[in-house]
């Protein structure tokens, strides 16, 4: 699946290069490898943005939703906390 996506992206990039150089002749001064470098830089910036901002946000939202809506693990943690509180009450000292 990933290789198909990469191939489709590369073919789309080459098509876009051919169409854009016909439409805007001043882009014809940029060779195809320069066009690929520009797109590679753009994709790298997008991947960095996704890694730094989008992924942590999605993970935080997922954690919040799983904690709010009857997550079995959270229910088990609440039960353990309640048992710990009962044990603390039985201990001498505090």
N, C-alpha and C positions, 0 to 999 in steps of 0.2 A: 504494500500500500504506500509506503514511504517513497519507494523508487518511482512509482507512478506519479506521485505528487511532485517530485523533483523534476521528472521528465516533462510533465505538463507545464510546470513553471518555466523551465528553460525554453520550451517551444513557444510558450506565450511571450516570453521576453524577446525572443528572436523575431516573432511576428510583430510585436509592438515596435521593435527597432526598425523593421522594414517599412511599416506603415508610417511611423512618425518621421522617418527621413524623407519619405515621399511628400508628406503633408507640409513639413517644416524643413526646407532644404538646409538651413543652417545647422541642423543636428547631424547632417551627413559628415561634418568634419570630425565627429567623434567616432572612432572605430568601434567595431562590435566588442572587442575586449575592454575598451574603455566604458562602453555602455554596461557590460557585465560587471565591471568593477564598481561602477556607481550603484547598480542594483544590489551587488553584494554588500556594499557599505550600508545602503538603506535597509536591507533585510537584517543586517547585524544590529543596527540601531533599534529596529522593531523588536528583535529577539531580546535585547538587553532591557528594553522597556517592559516587555511581557514578564521577563524573569524578575525584575526588580519591583514592579508595581501590581501587575495583574494576578500573577500566581499567588503571592502572599495574601492578596485580598480574597481570592477564591477560597484559599485554605482557611482563612479566618472566618469567612461567612459559613463555610461548611461545618467548621467546628462549633460555631454559635448555633446553627440550626440543629446539629446533632445533640447539643446539650439541652436545647429548649424542648425538643419534641420526643419525649419518652424514649430516650436512648437506654438500652439495657445496661450498658456499662456505667452510665451516669447513675442509674437507679441503684446499681450495685455499690457504687462509691458512696451514695447517700446512706445506704444501709450500713456500710462499714463505718462511716463517720458517726452515725447514731450509736452504734455499738461501742465505738471508742469513747464517746461522751459518757455512756453508761459505766464503762470501765473506769474512767477518770473519777467519776462520782464515788465509786466504791473504794478507790485507793485512799489510804490515809495521807494526811499532809495538807495540801492546799485546801 
